[in-house]
Amino acid sequence: MRSQFTKERLRKFLSYYHPHRKIFVMDMSCVVLCAAAFLLFPLVSGYITQQVLAGGEASLQKLLLGGLVLLALYLVRVVSEVAYAYLGHTMGAKMERAMREELFCHYQEQSFAFHAKNSVGKLMTVISHDLTGMTELFHHGPEDLVMSLIKFVGAFTILLWINIPLTLIVFGMLPILTLITLRMDQAFEQVNLRSRADLSAMNECLEDTLSGIRTVKAFGAEQAEYCRFSERNDVYTRSKCQFYKLESYFYNTLSSYPQFLTMLAVFFGALFLSGGGLDVPVLVTFLLYVGSMAEPVNYLLNFMRLYEEGKAGFLRFMELMETQPSVKESPNSVELPQVRGEIAFHDVSFRYEDAPEHVLEHLSFCIHPGQCVAFAGVSGIGKTTVCALMARFYDPTAGSVTLDGVDLRQLSFRSLREAVGVVQQEVYLFNGTIRENICYGRPDATEEEITRAAELADIHSFISSLPQGYDSLVGTKGIKLSGGQRQRISLARLFLKDPKILILDVNCRIA
């Protein structure tokens, strides 16, 4: 995986702001307003201090006026903070929704090879955990960066206006701070990416165990699965602890920087005061601004934390988004207006990705319309592969597969999927009702059509015996039903679709 931002990736990142640019402008306007109120507050406070020291009735009136100005600045700051917090979170949530939908569609567009290579646990980690971290970066990132820059640069400018020599002395450590920040960024990125990978591995183990919980219990393998999960959990915990070690060292060191500046300002300010280069009100104002530097530094640290979290998530997101399907629809794809059902293999050879040997080599045969053909043989001989090639779940490594004389690679996916129906070895039922699973391919099917399909699959009598009938829930992956019942519901789903070509990838024993 390329662990850096390229121009294309940066352009992709920024593209998610475009639909929400109005909210973004309003959000940043509130941020600027809040930062401006922050910068004016110490100036007014210094003015009030000067009037208190001056004394007199006129000074009292100015003191009251200064108090009103402070109240106004306080209200502006509170209102703008509330506004940009709401606008930013709203924008981030909408951007996350768009990214989640885009990634979900990308998952569905991928071929079987992609899903064989990437576990459900990993894919779910990216679409949930990683995107959530990116959402925080999307809205908090610009807010914190702009806020910290305006406050820091503004305060630094005002301090230069107050006293240039003292400001340069106090901020002499700034280049060292910048160098530390740049050096730590690479270490954070590596540790964060490793932590994300370890989290995916742990989720893969969890998903694997829970999906096969019946097998786990049947073999009494609970302790073995616990040990396997515990090992993954330990690896993830160690990588997180390593990240927290770097984080605590880095952020806590930098967070003490404002206190260090205050110490320098007090020490050298006292020297300037004794030498006549400063008076007390100006020094108080200077100290107020130096003390207020803690807030922009904290904003900057929070931005850096969000940047590292969001960057790791975005790189994993882009790694998946940049993966191209191995089975693609041709831009010049054609439709079959009338399907006859002739399937032919022309000198087909096939090898799975990363597999050393071919599963099929130079296979040729023809199945004529209306003909029923069975493939028999020992496990691993390629029967399931032949079925997968017929449905174009994979493309041949060499040769071609045709439907009515047209190469499957030239057919549109819609035309092919309408013509072909597949019952696979591993039957999958969605978490819902029996009715929803039967009419999955035809949601507009009538009650009579659903019942007829169930009768053809010899499952109608069983469904009718259930208290909720066709509205009975099947559970996750059909766990409430037996294997045979799931198989028959899958057949009913296929009968309702009524394809021209029926492929049954099932195991059966010939006596």
Secondary structure, 3 states (H helix, E strand, C coil): CCCCCCHHHHHHHHHCCHHHHHHHHHHHHHHHHHHHHHHHHHHHHHHHHHHHHHCCHHHHHHHHHHHHHHHHHHHHHHHHHHHHHHHHHHHHHHHHHHHHHHHHHHHHHCCHHHHHHCCHHHHHHHHHHHHHHHHHHHHHHHHHHHHHHHHHHHHHHHHHHHCHHHHHHHHHHHHHHHHHHHHHHHHHHHHHHHHHHHHHHHHHHHHHHHHCHHHHHHCCCHHHHHHHHHHHHHHHHHHHHHHHHHHHHHHHHHHCHHHHHHHHHHHHHHHHHHCCCCCHHHHHHHHHHHHCCHHHHHHHHHHHHHHHHHHHHHHHHHHHHCCCCCCCCCCCCECCCCCCCCEEEEEEEECCCCCCCCCEEEEEEEECCCCCCCCCCCCCCCHHHHHHHHCCCCCCCEEEEEECCEEHHHECHHHHHHHEEEECCCCCCCCCEHHHHHCCCCCCCCHHHHHHHHHHCCCHHHHHHCCCHHHCECCHHHCCCCHHHHHHHHHHHHHHHCCCEEEECCCCCCC
